[in-house]
Protein backbone atom coordinates (compact mmCIF):
# COMPACT_ATOMS: atom_id res chain seq x y z
CA UNK A 1 0.00 0.00 0.00
CA UNK A 2 1.39 3.39 -1.01
CA UNK A 3 1.05 6.30 1.40
CA UNK A 4 -0.32 9.45 -0.21
CA UNK A 5 -0.39 12.92 1.34
CA UNK A 6 -3.77 14.30 0.30
CA UNK A 7 -2.97 17.83 1.52
CA UNK A 8 -0.70 18.37 -1.49
CA UNK A 9 -3.58 17.89 -3.94
CA UNK A 10 -6.62 19.94 -4.83
CA UNK A 11 -9.69 17.69 -4.68
CA UNK A 12 -12.61 18.35 -7.05
CA UNK A 13 -15.84 16.43 -7.52
CA UNK A 14 -17.26 16.11 -11.03
CA UNK A 15 -20.87 16.91 -11.92
CA UNK A 16 -21.44 13.25 -12.69
CA UNK A 17 -20.35 12.23 -9.19
CA UNK A 18 -22.65 14.83 -7.61
CA UNK A 19 -25.63 13.58 -9.64
CA UNK A 20 -24.81 9.98 -8.72
CA UNK A 21 -24.62 10.89 -5.04
CA UNK A 22 -28.00 12.63 -5.15
CA UNK A 23 -29.60 9.67 -6.95
CA UNK A 24 -28.15 7.27 -4.39
CA UNK A 25 -29.19 9.51 -1.47
CA UNK A 26 -25.64 10.28 -0.34
CA UNK A 27 -25.16 13.64 1.36
CA UNK A 28 -22.38 15.84 -0.11
CA UNK A 29 -21.05 16.43 3.42
CA UNK A 30 -20.47 12.69 3.79
CA UNK A 31 -18.52 12.69 0.52
CA UNK A 32 -16.27 15.49 1.75
CA UNK A 33 -15.76 13.75 5.10
CA UNK A 34 -14.91 10.45 3.44
CA UNK A 35 -12.32 12.10 1.20
CA UNK A 36 -10.61 13.78 4.14
CA UNK A 37 -10.74 10.95 6.71
CA UNK A 38 -10.88 7.65 4.85
CA UNK A 39 -8.53 4.90 3.76
CA UNK A 40 -6.84 5.66 0.47
CA UNK A 41 -6.08 2.93 -2.03
CA UNK A 42 -4.25 3.53 -5.23
CA UNK A 43 -4.90 1.20 -8.15
CA UNK A 44 -3.58 1.34 -11.65
CA UNK A 45 -1.30 4.18 -12.62
CA UNK A 46 -3.43 7.22 -11.80
CA UNK A 47 -6.60 5.91 -10.13
CA UNK A 48 -7.46 6.22 -6.45
CA UNK A 49 -10.22 5.06 -4.07
CA UNK A 50 -11.36 6.66 -0.85
CA UNK A 51 -13.35 4.15 1.19
CA UNK A 52 -15.18 4.34 4.50
CA UNK A 53 -17.66 1.97 6.10
CA UNK A 54 -20.54 3.55 4.19
CA UNK A 55 -19.37 4.90 0.83
CA UNK A 56 -16.61 4.65 -1.75
CA UNK A 57 -15.32 7.54 -3.87
CA UNK A 58 -13.32 6.70 -7.00
CA UNK A 59 -11.13 9.29 -8.65
CA UNK A 60 -8.14 10.00 -10.79
CA UNK A 61 -4.92 11.88 -10.13
CA UNK A 62 -4.32 14.54 -12.78
CA UNK A 63 -1.14 16.44 -12.01
CA UNK A 64 -1.71 18.18 -8.67
CA UNK A 65 -5.46 17.60 -8.75
CA UNK A 66 -7.62 14.65 -7.71
CA UNK A 67 -10.91 14.44 -9.61
CA UNK A 68 -13.66 12.30 -8.06
CA UNK A 69 -15.82 10.79 -10.79
CA UNK A 70 -17.81 8.01 -9.08
CA UNK A 71 -19.53 7.72 -5.70
CA UNK A 72 -21.39 4.63 -4.46
CA UNK A 73 -22.54 2.93 -1.26
CA UNK A 74 -20.92 -0.26 0.01
N, C-alpha and C positions, 0 to 999 in steps of 0.2 A: 504494500500500500504506500502510495506516494503522499507525503505531506504537502499541503498547498496553503499558502498564506492568502486568505481571501481579501485581506485589507488592501492588498496591492492592486486589486482589480475593481473596475466599475461594473456593477451588476445591473443589467436591464432585463425587463420582462417583455416579451413580444406581445402583440395584440392577440395573436392566436392563443397563447398561454393564458391570457386574461379571460378570453371567451370560454376556453375549456374549463377554467376554474369556476366561472360563474355557472356553467351548465352542470358541473359536478358538485355544486354547492360547497365550494371551498372558499373561505374568506381570504381576501388579499392580505390581511394582517398575518394570517397563518403562513402564507407563502413567504412573506418577508422574514418571519421568525424562523422558519425552517431553513432558509438560505443562510442566515446568520449563525444559527446554533446547532446545525445538524452534522451528521457524518458525511464526509465528502469522499466520493469514489470517482476515480478517473478511469475511463475505459476508452480504448482506441487512442488515436493520436491527440485529438482536440476535444473530446466529449467528456462530460462531467455529470455526476448525479449527486444531488443533495437529498438525503433520505432521513426521515424521522419515523416515529411509530405510526403516524397517520397518513402522511403524504410523501410523494416523491416528485422532485423537480429535476428535469433533465435539461441540460444546456450545452453550450459550446463555447470554448475559449477562442476569442478572436483578438489577437494582439493583447492589449491590456484591458479587454472587456470580456465579461461573461454574459452571454445572451441566453436566457431561459426560454425554451420553446415548447416544452410540454410539462403539464402538471397533472398528476393523477393520484387517486387514493390507493392505499395498500389493500 
